[in-house]
Structure formats: structure tokens, C-alpha cells
Amino acid sequence: MTINVEDESGIGLPGVDTEETARRVIEAALDYEGCPYEAEVNLLLTDNKGIRVLNREHRQIDRPTDVLSFPMLTFETPADFAEAEEAELDCFNPETGELVLGDIIISVEKAAEQAEKYGHSLEREYAFLIAHSMLHLMGYDHEVPEEAEVMEKRQAAVLESLHILR
């Protein structure tokens, strides 16, 4: 598994080993969803200003958000990895053979705000945002209540498997 982590925030996440936590959560999400491939994920840590620019450019929403997900694949059925084999070959890194799932962008400022708001640790909020985004990269969404319920259960299961609790 390859996780490319870049921190352009200049803030970081005090007390959180961002790379190790990301690796654990990404691996747990892939295992939970039964991904048969080694995978590659890009993770960018930014600030509210940086994520606001991306949110405006890609979603036409002019405000900061906590996390953005940019999947490499479009799944007709969430986490149906057989679709990856049928997709264009460009979803696999030609050098490593890993399935390139996509990009996760997290505002470290929003993560800190939400950890305080919800009364849990910064590590828990960071892990939650990664688990949430990984599900998006594997084809899940939460546009309607039924989809949201499925995502919430899966996010909780991934975090519980790691004993990262509220």
C-alpha cells in the first residue's frame, strides 16, 4: 500500500502521527470493504483557506469544508472491485501495480474545530474524516438518507475495528 501524505497546512495535527493514523485507517477501510488489491491513496493536509479554494473550484461551494474526496474510479456498485478490472488500465499505477483510489484532502483547521465541537480527540476526528473519505473513494455516497445510513455504519465499523472511539 502506498500513501502519499503532504502537509501544506503549516499547522499539522498536534499529538497525531498523521502518516501512521492514515495508514491504519486506510488499511482498515480497504480490509472492511474486501479490496483484493494493494492500493495507492494521496492525502493532502491543508488549512481552511486551501480547502475553500478547492471546494469552490470543484463543487462551486465558496466556503471551507472538512474533507474532500476525489475518486479515481466510478463504481456502479460501491466497493465492487471487479469493476476496476473492467475499467481503464489507468486506474492501476503502472510502476507498482497498485489500484489508485484517488485523493483525500483534509482541512486540519476544520478537523480541530470539529474535534472540539463533538468532544472527542483530534486523532478520532482525523481518523473519521479519512474513513469517510475512503468510503467515497470506494463508491459510497450520502446524498439520500438510506445511503447516509449505510456510510455511517461502515465508518463506525472501520473505526471500531481500530478501537478509535468517541
matplotlib code that plots the C-alpha trace (Angstrom):
import matplotlib.pyplot as plt

x = [0.0, 1.2, 0.0, 1.4, 1.0, 1.6, 1.1, 0.8, -1.1, 1.8, -0.3, -0.2, -2.2, -0.6, -0.2, -1.3, 1.0, -0.7, 1.0, 0.6, -3.0, -3.8, -2.1, -4.1, -7.5, -6.9, -5.8, -8.8, -11.2, -9.8, -9.9, -13.5, -14.6, -12.7, -10.4, -8.3, -5.6, -2.8, -3.9, -2.5, -4.1, -2.9, -3.6, -3.2, -3.5, -4.4, -5.9, -9.4, -8.2, -6.7, -9.7, -12.1, -10.3, -10.7, -14.3, -15.1, -13.3, -14.6, -18.0, -18.9, -19.3, -17.5, -16.7, -14.2, -15.2, -13.7, -12.8, -12.9, -12.6, -11.6, -12.1, -10.1, -12.8, -16.5, -18.2, -21.7, -21.9, -19.9, -16.7, -17.3, -13.6, -14.4, -15.3, -11.7, -10.5, -13.0, -12.2, -9.5, -6.0, -5.1, -6.6, -3.6, -0.2, 2.0, 5.1, 3.6, 0.5, -1.4, -5.0, -5.0, -8.1, -7.8, -7.2, -8.3, -7.9, -8.4, -8.6, -6.6, -8.4, -11.8, -10.7, -9.6, -12.8, -15.0, -13.0, -13.7, -17.3, -18.0, -15.9, -13.5, -9.8, -8.2, -6.9, -10.5, -11.7, -8.8, -9.4, -13.2, -12.5, -10.2, -12.6, -15.4, -13.3, -12.1, -15.8, -16.3, -13.2, -14.8, -18.1, -20.2, -22.2, -24.6, -26.9, -30.1, -30.9, -30.6, -27.1, -26.1, -27.1, -25.0, -22.0, -22.4, -22.5, -19.4, -17.5, -18.3, -17.3, -13.9, -13.1, -14.4, -12.1, -9.2, -10.6, -10.8, -13.9, -15.7]
y = [0.0, 3.5, 6.6, 9.8, 12.4, 16.1, 18.7, 22.1, 23.5, 24.7, 23.7, 19.9, 18.0, 18.3, 15.0, 12.9, 10.8, 11.7, 9.2, 6.2, 7.0, 7.4, 4.1, 2.3, 3.8, 3.3, -0.3, -1.0, 0.6, -1.5, -4.7, -3.9, -3.5, -6.5, -4.8, -7.5, -5.1, -3.2, 0.4, 3.9, 6.9, 10.6, 12.6, 16.3, 18.2, 21.8, 24.8, 26.3, 28.8, 26.0, 23.7, 26.6, 27.2, 23.6, 23.4, 26.5, 25.2, 21.6, 21.9, 25.6, 26.0, 29.0, 28.0, 25.7, 22.2, 19.4, 16.9, 16.5, 13.2, 12.8, 9.2, 7.8, 5.2, 5.4, 2.4, 1.4, -0.7, 0.6, -1.3, -3.7, -4.1, -6.4, -3.1, -1.9, -4.8, -3.9, -0.2, 1.6, 0.3, 3.8, 3.1, 1.0, 2.5, 1.0, 1.1, -0.6, -2.4, -0.8, 0.3, 4.2, 5.0, 8.8, 11.8, 12.9, 16.5, 17.4, 20.8, 20.5, 23.6, 22.1, 18.8, 20.7, 22.7, 19.5, 17.5, 20.3, 20.6, 16.9, 16.4, 13.8, 13.7, 15.2, 11.8, 10.4, 13.3, 12.8, 9.1, 9.6, 12.0, 9.5, 6.6, 8.8, 9.8, 6.3, 5.2, 7.9, 6.7, 3.2, 4.5, 5.2, 8.4, 10.0, 12.1, 10.4, 9.2, 5.5, 6.0, 8.1, 5.3, 2.8, 5.1, 5.9, 2.2, 1.4, 4.4, 3.3, -0.3, 0.8, 3.0, 0.4, -2.2, 0.1, 1.0, 4.6, 5.7, 8.9]
z = [0.0, -0.9, 0.9, -0.3, 2.5, 2.0, 4.7, 3.2, 6.2, 8.2, 11.2, 11.3, 13.9, 17.3, 19.0, 16.0, 13.9, 10.7, 8.5, 10.9, 11.6, 7.9, 7.1, 9.8, 8.8, 5.1, 5.5, 7.8, 5.3, 2.5, 4.5, 5.6, 2.0, 0.8, -1.6, -3.3, -4.4, -2.9, -3.2, -3.5, -1.9, -1.9, 1.3, 1.4, 4.7, 4.2, 6.0, 5.7, 3.0, 0.9, 1.1, 0.4, -2.9, -3.9, -2.7, -4.8, -7.9, -7.8, -6.1, -6.6, -2.8, -1.6, 2.0, 3.8, 4.4, 6.5, 3.8, 0.0, -1.8, -5.4, -6.5, -9.4, -10.2, -10.7, -9.1, -10.2, -7.1, -4.1, -3.4, -6.3, -7.2, -10.1, -11.9, -11.5, -13.7, -16.3, -16.1, -18.0, -17.1, -15.9, -12.5, -11.7, -11.2, -14.0, -11.8, -8.7, -10.0, -7.1, -7.6, -7.5, -5.5, -5.5, -3.4, 0.1, 1.2, 4.9, 6.5, 9.7, 11.0, 10.4, 12.0, 15.1, 15.2, 14.9, 17.4, 20.0, 18.9, 19.2, 22.3, 21.0, 20.3, 17.3, 16.3, 16.3, 14.1, 11.7, 11.5, 11.0, 8.1, 6.4, 6.9, 5.5, 2.5, 1.9, 1.5, -1.0, -2.9, -3.0, -4.4, -1.4, -1.0, 1.4, -0.8, 0.4, 4.0, 3.1, 1.6, 4.6, 7.0, 5.1, 5.1, 8.8, 9.8, 7.7, 9.0, 12.6, 11.9, 10.5, 13.4, 15.9, 14.4, 15.3, 18.7, 17.7, 19.5, 20.5]

ax = plt.figure().add_subplot(projection="3d")
ax.plot(x, y, z, "-o")
ax.set_aspect("equal")
plt.show()
